[in-house]
C-alpha cells in the first residue's frame, strides 16, 4: 500500500531563524512569506491593542511586514542571536532604521516565535522603547 501523505516538516532550528532574519535584511517579502504558515499571525511592536497591532492571515501578515520597510526604508536587524526549543523560538537583535523625517531608531529587540509543521505560525515582536535621534 502506497501512502500519499507528506513527509513530516523539518523542525525549525537556529539556522532557520538566522535565514528568516537575513530575508528581513534583504527586504525580501517572498522569502519571508515562505517561512510563514498558511494561518500565520504577526504581532507588531506597536499598536493600539495589548499585543501591539495584530496581523492575522497571510495577506495581512504580508502587509504588516511591508509596513516595517515603509516606515524605515533602510531597516536592518543586526547582531542576531537565535535559539529554538521545541515549538518555540527566540531571535534577539538590534533594530536600526531611519524614518522619512530623518530621525533614527536603534534599539534591542526580541521576536518570540511559535512553530507549526516546520513553519512560523506566530511572530510576536518586542522592542525597547528608545526615543529616535537625529541621523
C-alpha positions in Angstrom: 0.0 0.0 0.0 1.4 3.4 -1.0 0.9 6.4 1.2 0.3 9.8 -0.3 0.9 11.7 3.0 3.5 14.4 3.0 6.7 13.7 4.9 6.9 15.5 8.3 8.3 19.0 8.1 11.8 19.6 9.3 11.6 21.3 12.7 12.9 24.9 12.7 16.3 25.5 14.3 18.6 28.4 15.0 19.8 28.4 11.4 16.1 28.6 10.2 15.7 31.8 12.3 19.0 33.2 11.0 17.8 32.7 7.5 14.5 34.4 8.3 16.4 37.4 9.7 18.6 37.5 6.6 15.4 37.7 4.5 14.3 40.7 6.6 17.6 42.4 6.0 17.3 41.8 2.2 13.7 43.3 2.4 12.6 40.1 0.6 8.9 39.7 1.2 8.6 36.5 -0.9 11.3 34.7 1.1 9.8 35.9 4.4 6.4 34.6 3.4 7.9 31.2 2.6 8.8 30.8 6.3 5.2 31.6 7.4 2.4 29.1 7.9 -0.8 29.4 6.0 -2.7 30.7 9.0 0.1 32.8 10.4 -0.1 35.8 12.8 2.2 38.8 13.3 2.0 40.9 16.4 3.9 44.2 15.8 6.0 46.1 18.3 3.5 49.0 18.4 -0.3 49.4 18.1 -3.5 50.1 19.9 -4.0 46.6 21.4 -2.4 44.6 24.2 -0.4 42.7 21.6 0.5 45.9 19.6 -1.1 45.7 16.2 -2.0 42.2 15.1 -2.0 41.0 11.5 -3.9 37.7 11.1 -3.6 35.5 7.9 -1.1 35.5 5.1 -2.2 38.7 3.3 -2.4 40.7 6.5 1.0 39.4 7.7 2.5 40.3 4.3 1.1 43.9 4.7 2.4 44.1 8.2 5.9 43.0 7.3 6.0 45.5 4.4 4.9 48.3 6.7 8.2 48.0 8.6 10.1 48.9 5.4 7.7 51.7 4.6 8.3 53.3 8.0 12.1 52.6 7.8 13.3 52.2 4.2 16.8 51.3 5.5 15.6 48.9 8.2 18.1 46.3 9.4 18.3 43.8 12.2 21.9 43.2 13.2 23.8 41.2 15.9 21.2 38.4 15.8 21.2 35.5 18.2 18.7 32.8 17.8 17.5 29.7 19.6 14.7 27.1 19.3 13.2 24.9 22.0 10.5 22.6 20.8 7.8 24.5 19.0 9.0 27.9 20.3 11.9 30.1 19.3 13.5 33.4 20.0 15.6 35.9 17.9 17.3 38.8 19.7 18.8 41.5 17.6 19.4 45.3 17.3 16.9 47.0 15.1 18.1 50.1 13.3 16.4 52.3 10.8 15.8 55.9 9.7 12.3 57.3 9.4 11.3 59.6 6.5 11.7 62.6 8.8 15.4 61.8 9.3 15.1 60.5 12.8 16.9 57.3 13.5 15.9 54.4 15.8 18.4 51.9 17.2 17.1 49.6 19.9 17.5 46.0 21.1 14.5 43.8 20.2 13.2 40.2 20.5 10.9 38.2 18.3 9.2 35.3 20.0 8.0 32.6 17.6 5.6 29.7 17.7 6.2 27.0 15.0 3.7 24.6 13.4 4.6 22.0 10.8 8.0 23.4 10.1 6.8 27.0 9.6 6.3 30.1 11.7 2.7 30.2 12.9 3.2 33.3 15.2 5.8 36.1 15.2 5.4 38.3 18.2 7.8 41.3 18.2 9.1 43.3 21.2 11.4 46.3 21.0 12.9 48.6 23.7 11.1 51.9 23.7 14.1 54.1 22.9 13.4 57.6 21.5 14.6 58.3 18.0 17.6 60.6 17.5 18.8 62.8 14.6 20.5 60.8 11.9 
